[in-house]
Amino acid sequence: MPGRLHLPQVEQLLRAQENFIVCNRGVILNMDKVLRLNSDCFEMLDGTRLPVRQKDKNTLFAQFTQYQFRHMRREL
């Protein structure tokens, strides 16, 4: 049986993909599944609300916005 991956290892693997972001301690989300970013949380397509780390709110908002624009350009 292969060894288990710990959260920091999973986080490192997912951060290598542009669509994953860490929005709070222990919370990694797929930006393809985000409906919107509110002032205190990411709202997912299924209605789940994931908290935003307040000290990084502006950085997270910028990363999410940039990802959306890159994604929209690919669809055109």
N, C-alpha and C positions, 0 to 999 in steps of 0.2 A: 504494500500500500504506500503510495507516495506521501511525502510529508505534507503537513498542513501549511497553508499560507496564513500569516498573521496580517492584521489590518494594515500596518505600514507597508507590507509587501504588496498587498492588493492595491492599495492607494497608489503606490509607485507604478505598478503595471497599468492601472487605469488612467493615470495622469499623462501617460505617453500617448493616449488617444485624445484628440482635441475635444470630443464631446462630453468628457467627464470632468466634473469639478467638485471640489470639497467645499461644501457650504457651511459646515459646522463640524465640530469635533466628532469624528466617527460617522459622519454623514457624507456619502459620496453619491452624486446624482448624475444621471444621463441628461444632458441639456436637450436632447431630442425629445424627451418626454415632459418637458416643462411647458405649461400653459402660459404662465406669467410669473413675474417677479414682483412681489409686493414689498412694502417697506420693511417687513420683518420676516418674510418667508418666501420660498419658491412654492408656487402652487403647481402641482403636477396634473397631467391630463386625467388621471383617475380621481382627482379631488384631494389627494394627500397633500398636506402642507408640511414642508420641511423648513426648519428654522434657519435663518441667516445669522452668521456670526456678526454681531453689530460692529465690531471694530474693523471688519473687512468688508462691510456692506458696499462701500463705493467701488472697491476693487472688484468684488463679485458682480456688481451691476455692470461695470465696464466689460468684464470678461464675457458675461452672458450676452450683452448687446453686440459686441464684436463677433461672437460666435453666430448670432442670428443673422447679421449682415453677410458674413462669409457664406453661410448656409443658403440664404436667399439668392446670392449671386450665382451659386452653383445650379440653382433651379431654373434660372433664366435662360 
